[in-house]
Amino acid sequence: MTHRDREATGFQEQAAYDASIDLRTDFVMVYGLNDTTAERIARWREAGYRVHLMTGISWGTYQDYLDGRWDGDDHWADAQTAGDGSPILHGQSVDIPYMVPTFGFTEYLVQKLRPIIELGVEGIHLEEPEFWSRAGYSESFKREWEAYFKEPWQPPHSTPEAHFRAGQLKQHLLSRSLDRVTSVLRDDALRQGRQVRFYVPTHSLLNYTQWQIISPESRLRTLPSIDGAIAQVWTGTSRTPNVYDGKAAERTFETAYLEYGIAQDLTRGTDRRMWFLHDPIEDHPDRTWEDYLANYQRTLVASLLHPGVSRYEVAPWPNRIFNRPYLREGSTERELIPPTTATSYLIAMNSLRDLEQPDVRWAHEGPRVGIALSDTAMFQRWSPGGESGHYDGLQDALALEGREQLHFSDFYGLALPPLFEGQRVAPVQLENVIDTPDALDDVDVLVLSYEFQKPLAPSIHYALAGWVNRGGSLLYVGDGADPYHEIRSWWTGRYETCADHLAEALGADRKRDDIQPVGAGRVRFVASRPADFTSAPAALVTALRELAESGGHTWEPTNWLGVQRGPYLIGAVLEEAGGSHVVEGTYLDLLDPELPVVRRRELGPGELIWLRDLTYDDVPVLASAGRIADWHQDDSTIFFTCEAPQGVQVTTAIRVPKEPTAVNVDHRYDPELKILWLTHPGIPSGTSITITH
């Protein structure tokens, strides 16, 4: 019973409208530019949606530009190109390359998108601005290098400096293209008297760095025509393996928690919108329904543990969820979505509209630990003589050649040890400290290393010094062995490493290994390689605990990461922390398609919950796999409609003051709790429900 104008939930779809994929969210992002776009927009609007458009800014069906039909010139030189001279293609395609965002390609995008303004869409999403780290060998990129650096092009994999500078240029080109496209189209819209918003759906900085892709990331905050972003975090990104306590493994929940954590820094402290993405499937087509559901719930719960965001893209491509067959465990046969799985997905999707809850209570009030992550980490994903390995979520990561690079152990060595202690850990966008005064307001202890990233400007250190002087605790980890310390930048020739300038700004001695007071705060320098803590996590935990306690915080290890958001209890037992956690109360289980009552549940390692507290309030609608509309209630009757995709089994739980005398759908009633459960097939136009009591 929420209004669509908040656009709390939406989905993207390239297929034509069909009742089986009508999820009844607030808005839909019609995907792609072709001769059916106008018709698809009109049909989804007719179904009651606020309509946006989404297309790729770095790849798409842009063959008319590539082959010369657009302007008479061949533009394959604008394709991102690897060192062997081959174009880098999207997915399994043969003619959809990732593009170098030249002026020519940018102007092409402007002209292709201009007619969309006249179709009355309320938002345009330019997704996945991406430039592969292994690219940088096309003729167009070489020209851009000479124009930007005013010196001859260097092969990006010839020296660390060339690789770092190639990353800087790739980020600049993507940002320039986004700025041009959105600024011109916004002007066009205003000339027509229209208000059109522009958003960038993008993977997290953590995932792009891990997968060796360059993207604008923090630069999006500086582009004036960008109104927000979608954090594209899902099973495919979060199951990328990492190493903890010497073991390489998929850690979908923990990785998703860290991904969502850094992604919200794209808009934190601004008036821009952020949606968190969930994907009930993933791009890999050969998993099982059981695998898809389990990992969906891991990413879902991970996202809900970040109460600063309450808007969600509930699914990309519902057509591949509800109309495409996948395997079942123990079977070689493919089948369409199991009915209970469909119901589970839809209960979650509909409950997400109610997550804007001002009452937030954490289960654990220990120190808030930030892990500094910079855009420049994307520029350092190659080492001389090192094998990087190509990975985009479709390969077997645990068997991948170059998987040690993929593990990104310098970051996870810092992030996973405190997380598995049950502390509230969140990556922090390092660049934000320059121009966002409150960037570190939610951080008590900040962990920083320059062994896999670099500070773009000395002002970062002055901002950090101010934060420490006001009471912050900073742990710097680094042995100075990173070859990227030698690149030409603002610190070279004046300081041995950028960490020496940090120490100077703090008024601290980098050679000391103890806790040094700095104003009302403190700093400690640990001369270790961050990746070493992936095999010896206890050493980092000891350093963090001592630093936190010296700042007056109590470090209490726990296996439970949980938060209460209004009536919703969300949490997980951290798998590698071991042990169990008991939840007691009176709840509905929102992860169970039957919405059963939970009074006591003991959760083991890796288990998670999303529960609805029945004692928190007295609102009538508790949960549903459909969208509740037209609610009317008087002393004797309750009437409403329940909208859901065609053919799914809908379960709804509502409060009814006494046992009904008549209900026009299947139902059961709990007289103690005064809860009525209803079940019926879904219809997008709505099933009319009448309850007499």
N, C-alpha and C positions, 0 to 999 in steps of 0.2 A: 504494500500500500504506500510505496514511495513514489515521488514524482520523477518523471524522466528527465527533467531539465538539469538535475544534478549530474547526470551521466555517470552514475556510480558503477554501472556494469555495461559491458559491450563485448562484441566479438567481431572477428574479421572473416570474410568469406568471399571466395571468387566464384562459387557456383551460383546459378540462378536461384531465386526464392523457391523454397519447398517447405511444406508444412512440417516435414520431419526434422528440419534444422532451424525451425523458428523458436529460438531459445527464450524469447520474451524478455530480453534485456532492455536497457534504456536506449542503447544506440547500436548501430551496426556499421562496420567499416567495409564498404563494398571494395573488393580488391581488384586492381589491375585496370589498365587502359586498353580498351579494344572497342570494336563496333557494337558490343552488347552493354557497355558501361551505362549509358543513359537509361536503357530499359531496366537494367538491374537496380539502379538507384531508384527509379520510379516505383518499381514493384515492392521493394523493401519499405519505402516511405508509405505506400498504400497499406502495408501491414501494421503501421502504427509506430514505426521507428524514427528516431532522429538519425539522419544519415550522414556519415562521413565517407571519405574516399581514402584508400591506402594504396600506395605503389612503392616500388623499390627506387631508391635514389642512386644506388650503385650497380644494380643489375635489374633486368626485366626483359620483356619482349620488345626490345628496341632494335630489331634487325633492320628496320627501314633506315635507321641512322647508320648502322654499321656497313650495310651493303650499297649505300649511295642513293637509295630511293628518296631520301629526305632532301638532299641538296645537290645531288649529282656527284658527290665525292665519297670515296671509300674511307671509312673511319676505323678500320680494324687496328690502326696504330694507336687508337685510344683505349684498346683493351689492356687491362692489367696483364703484365707479361713476366713470366718467371725467367730465371737465369739461363735456361736452355732455349729461350726464344719462343716457348709455347704460351698461348693465352691461358689465363686462369679462368676456368669455367665454373658456373654455378651448378652445384649438385651433379646430376648425371646428364646434364644438357650437352649438346654439341655446338650450339650457336647462341648461348646466353653467357657472355663473359662478364666478369666484373670489370667496371669501367674506370678509367682515369678521368676524374671530373674536370676536364678541360673547359675553357670558355665555350668552345663549340658544343660540347655535350650538355653543358649547363643551359645554354640558350635553347637547345633542342628540347630539354625538359620543360622549360618555361612555356614554349609554344605548344607542347603536347598537353600541358595542364591547364592552359588558359580557358579552353572551352568548358572545363569542369566547373569553373566559377559560376557559369550561367545556369548550371543544373541545380543550383541552390543547396549544395552540400554545406553542412555547418562546420566541418573540419576536414583538413587534408593532412594525412599522415605520410611522411616520407621516410620509409623504414630502412634500417640497416645501412647507414653510411659506413662502408667497409673498404679497407685497402689492405690486402694481404701483406704480411711482413716479408714474404718470399718474393713479392713483386718488386718492380722498380726498374725494369729493363726495356720498357717500350720506348719508342722514339718520342712520343708525346711527353712521357715522364722526364726524359733527358732534357727536353726543351724547358720544361717547367723548372727543373733543377737549375739550369743556367740563368733563368730569369729571376729565381728566388734568391739563390746564393751568390750570383754574379761570379761564378767560377765554373770550370768544366765539370760535367757529370762524373761521378765516381760510382763504380759498381757497389750496390748496397751491402754486398757480402764480402767486400775486400778488406775492410778494417772496422773496428767498433765505431769509430767516429763517422765513417760513411754510413753505417747502418743506422746510427742514432739520427743523423741529419736527414736520412731518407724518411725516417719515421716522422720527424718534425714536418717535413714537406708534405707527406701524405695527409697528416692531420690538417695542415693549412689548406690544402686543396679541397678536402671534403667540407671543411667549415666555410670556405669561400663559396662553394657551390650551393650549400644550404642557405647561406645568407642571401645570395643573389636570387635564388628561386623563390624563397618565401617573401622577400621584400618586394619583388616585382608583382607577384600574385596578390599580395595584400593590397598594394596600390591599385591593381586592377579591380579588386573586389570593392574597395572604397569608392572608386569612380562609378561603380554600378550601384552604389548605395547598399552594399552587402557587408555583413560582418562574417568573415571566415577565419577560423583559428588554425594554426599550424603546429603539428606535433611531430616528434621524432621517436618512433619505436626503435629501441636499440638494446643490444645485449649489455650486460653489466661490464664495467671496466675490468672487473676480476676475470670474467670469462673471455673477453677479447684479448686480454693479456695472456691468459693461459692458452688460448687457441692460436695466438700469434697473428692477430689482426689489429690494424690501427683504425681508430674511429675518433670523432670529435670529443666525445665524453664531456669533460668540464668546459670545453669551449662552447658547448650548447648554451651555457648560462650567459654568455656574452653576446649571443645573437639576438637582436631586438625583436625580430618577427617570430620567434619561436615561443609558443604558449605552453609547452610542456612536453612530456615524454611518456612512453610506455616502457617499463622495465621488462625486457624479454628474457625472463628467467623461466626455465622449464626443465623437465626431466633430462632432455638432451644435453643441456649445458651443465646441469648440476650433478649428473652421474659421471662426469669426467673424473678419473681417479686422481687421488693425491696420496701423500705418504704421511703416516702418523705412527710414532713408536716403531719405526722400521718397516711398516707394512703398507704396501701400495694397495689401495682398494677404492671402490666406489663409496662415497659418503654423501649420498644425495641430499639428505636432510641438512647436514651441517654445511655443505657447500652452498645449497640454496639459501640458507640463513645468512651466510656471508655475502652472497650475490645480491640479495634483496637489500642488505644493509648498505652496501656501497651505492647501489642504484638510486636510492632515495636522495643522495647528495646531489643528484642532477637538478633537483628543484627545491631542496630544503632551504628554508629561509627566504623563499621568493613567493610570489603569488601565482606561480605556474602550477599546472596540474601534473600529477603523477598517477599512472595506473600500474599496478603490478599484474603481469601476465601469469596465467596458469595454462597448462596444456594437458588435457586428459589422455592424450596419446603422446607421441613424439615423432620426429622425422624418420627414425629407424622403423621399417615396416615389419620386422620379423620378431618382435617381442610378443609376449602373450598378454591377453586381457588382464590376467592377474598381476603381471609385472607393471603394466601401464597404470592400473588402479593404485597399487601400493606406492609407486613412485610419485604419482599425481598427489596423493595425500601427503607424502613427505614434503613436497614443494609447497603445497597449499598451507599446511600448518606452519612451515618455516616463514612464509610470507605474513601470516597472521600474527607472528611474534614481533612484528614491526608496526606498532599502533599509530605511527605517524602518517600512515597511508591507509586510505579507506575507499579507494576506487580500484576496479579490477577489470582487466580483459579476461573474461571467464574461459575463453577458448579461441584459438585460431583454427579455422577450418572445421566447423562442426560437421560438415559433410563427410569428412574422413573419420569422424568419431561415430556417427550414427548410421552411416550407410556403406561402410567398408568393412570387410571381414578380416579378422586377425586370428592368430592361433590361441588355443587354450592349453594350459599346462597339461602335459601328459598326452597330447594329441598332435597329430600332424595335419589335422583338418582345420580349415579356417571357418569362422562363423561370425555373424553379425553380433553386435554388442549384446551381452547378456542383460536381460531385463532389470535385474537387481543392480547391475553396474550403472545402467542408464539412470536409474532412480537415484543412486548415490551421487552421481555427478550433478544432477539437477537440484538436489537438496542443497549441495554446497553452493552452486551457482546462484540460487535464489537467496540463500542466507547471506551472501556477501554484500547485498544491498544494505544490510543493517549494521555494518561495522563502523560507522561513524559514531563512536561512543566516547564521550568526554571522560568517563570514569575509567581510569586505567590503573590497575594495581599489579605490581610485579610480585612474583612468588619469592624472589631473592633480591635483596637490596644491597648487594655487594658493590665493589668498585666497578665503574663502567670503563671498559678497556677499549681504546681505539687503536686500530692498526692503520698507520698512514699508508695510503696508496696513491701514487701519482700517475698522471697520464704518461709520463716518461717511461714507466715500466713497459708500456707497449713498444717503445723504441729500442728496448734492450733484449729482445727475445732471440738473440743469436750470439754465439761465442765462437771465436776463431777455432776452426777445426771441429766444431760441434755439429752433430746431426740434430736437426730440429724436428723432423717428422711432420707430415701434414695430417691434420685432424680437424674434422668438422662435425663430429657427433655420430658419424655413420660407420667408422672403423672400430676394430677391436682395440681399444685404447691400452689394455693391459698387455697386448702383444705387439704394440706399435714400435717400429724402429724409431729411436729417438724419444721414447716415452719419458726418460728422465727429464728431458727439457719440458715436456708437456706437463709434468707434475707440478711445476712452478713451486718448488720446495722452499725457495727463499721467502715466499709469502706465507705458505701454509705452515712452515716451521715456526712462524711468529703467531699465527692466528689460531691454530688448532689446540696447542697446549692450554691456553687459558679458557678456550671454549669448552674443552672436555673437563675442565674444573667446574663447569656450570656457571661461569661468569658471563655477564652481559657484554659480549664482544661485538664490535661493529667496525668494519673498515671505514676510514675517513678519507675523503677526497682532499689530498694535500693542498692542491691549488686554491681551494676555497678559503684557506686561512688568510689569503692576501686581501680579499675584498668583502669577506663576510665576517663581521665582528663576533657573531655568536657561533661560528663554525665548530668550536670545541666546547661549547657550553654543556653538552651532554657527555663529556669525556672527563674521567678522573685521572686515568693513566694512559698516556699515549706511547705506543711503540713505533719507533722510526728506524729505518735502515736505508742507506744509500748504496747497498751492494747489488740492488736490482733496479734501481730508479735513481733519478737525480732531481734536485730542486731547480726549477726553471729560472728563479730569480732570488737574489739575496733577501728580498723583502719577506720571503717565507720564513726565514730564520728570525727576523725581527718580530714577526707576528708570534712565532713560537716562544721566543724569549719573553714577550709580554705576557703570554698565557702562563708560562712557568712562574714568572715573578708574581702573578696574582694567585698562585697556589696550585698550579698544575704539576703533575709528576710525569717526567719524560724519561723513557728508557731508549737509549740509542744502541743499536746492535750493528756491528760492522768491523771487519778486520782490514779494510782498505785494499783487498785483493782484486776487486772488480776492475777489469781492464777499461771499463767505460769511465773510470776516474780520470783517464788521460785525454779525453776528448777536449776539443777547443770549446770552452764555455767561460762564464763570468768568473769562475774561481781559479782556472788554470793559469799558472805563472805567478799567482799570488799566494795560493794555498796548496798544500800537498793534495788534499781532497776537500770536497765541499763540507765534510763533517768538521774540518778544522775551523771553517767559518762559523758553523753552527756553535761550536764551543766558544769562539770569540764573542759571538752575539750574546751568549748566555753568561759570559764571564766565568767559564768553567775550564777545568783542565782535562782535556780529552785523554791524557795518558793515565789518569787515575781510574781505578776500578771499583771505587766505593761510591756511596750516595753523597752527592755534593749539594748543599743548600744553595738555592738561587732565589733571593727575595723570600716570598712566602711559599715558594715551591721547591722543587728538587729535581736533579738529573743524575742519571748514572750512565756511564759508557761501558759497554761490554764488547770486548774485542773478539768477537766470534763471527763466523759465517752463519747467517740466519738458517740456511738449509740444514746445518748441523743439528738443530733442535727437532728435526723430523725423526731422528733416531734417539735423541736424548731430551725428550720434552720436559722432564723433571727439572733440569737445570734452568730453563727459561721460567718455569713456574716459580721456582725459588726466588729468582731475581725480581719477578713481578710482585710476588707476595711481599717481599721485604720493602720494595719501593712503595706499594700501596699502603702498607701498615705504617710506614714512616710518615705518610700523609694523613694518618688518622682513620684509615678505612680498615674494616675487618674482612679478611679474606677467608671465606668459609667454603671449602669444596662441596659441591653437590652434583648429583646426577640428573637433576630436574631443571629444565628450562621452561618456565611457564609464566603466563600473564592472564589477567582477567580484564576483558574489554566489555564494560557494561555487564550484560547477562551471560557473556560468553567466556568460558574457561578453555584456554588453549595451552597445550604443552606437550613435551616429549621427554622421554628418558634417553639421555645421551648414550648411544650404544656402547662406546668404548670407555665410558665412565663406570659401567657395570651396575649391579644392584637393581632395586625396584623402587617404585613410588606408588603410594596408595592415595586414591582420590575418593572422598566420601562426601555425600550430600544428596540432593535430589535433582537429577539432570535428565535432559534428553540427549541422546547420542546422535550428533549431526553427521557422523561418518558411517552410520548404519542405515540402510535403505528403509528399515522398518521403524526408525525413530524410537527405539525402545527407551524405557526409563532405566537410569543408572543410579544406584544408591551407593555402591562401593565397587571400585575397580582397582586391582593391583596391576600395574604396568611394568613390564620387564624391559630390558635393554632394547632400544630401537623402537619401542611402541609409543604411539602418540594419540592425542585426543583433541576433539573439538566438541565441547559439551555446551548445552544451553541450560543455565541455572533456572529451575522452576520457581525458586523462592525469591528471585531478585526483584521481580515486578509482577504486575497482574495484566499485562497486555494480552489481548485475546488470541492473536496469531503467534504461534510458537515457532513453527517451521513448516516448510512445504517444498515439494519438488516442482511446484508451479508458482506463477505470479498471481497473488491475490489482488482482486480489483472489486470495485463496487460493493464494498462492505456495508451492510446495514444490520443493525441489531436493536431489538426492542425487548419487552418483557417476555414475549412468547416465541419470537422467531429470530433466526439468524439467516441472512441471505448474502451470498457473495458469488463471484465467478472465479474460477481457477484456470489460468491460461498456461499451457505447456505444449511442447512439441507433439505432433501427431504420433500416436501409437505408444508412447512411453507410459509406464505405470506410475501414477502420481500417488504419493503418500503425503498427507497433511495432518498436522497435529494442532488443535486449537483448544482453548479453554471454553467449557460450556458449564454454566452454573449448576445444572442438574441433568439427570439422564434424559436424553431426548425421547419424545414419543414417536417421532417420525424423522427419518433422514432419507434423502432420495438417492444415496450412493452407499456402497458397502462401507461398514463402519464397525468400530468397537469403542467401548466407553469404560473409563476407570473412575468409579464413583469416589474413591478416596482422593485422588488428585484432581478430579473434575476435568479430565482431559479426554477429548474425542479424537480418535484417529479415523481418517477418511481415506479411501482408496478408489481410484477410477482411472480410465484411460485418458491420456492427454489430448487436448484439442487447442490449437493456437487461439481460436476465437473465444475460448473459455467454456468450461463446464459450469452450468448453473447449479449451485448447491443451496438447498433449502433445509434448514434444521428447525424442527418444532419441538418445544419442550414446555 
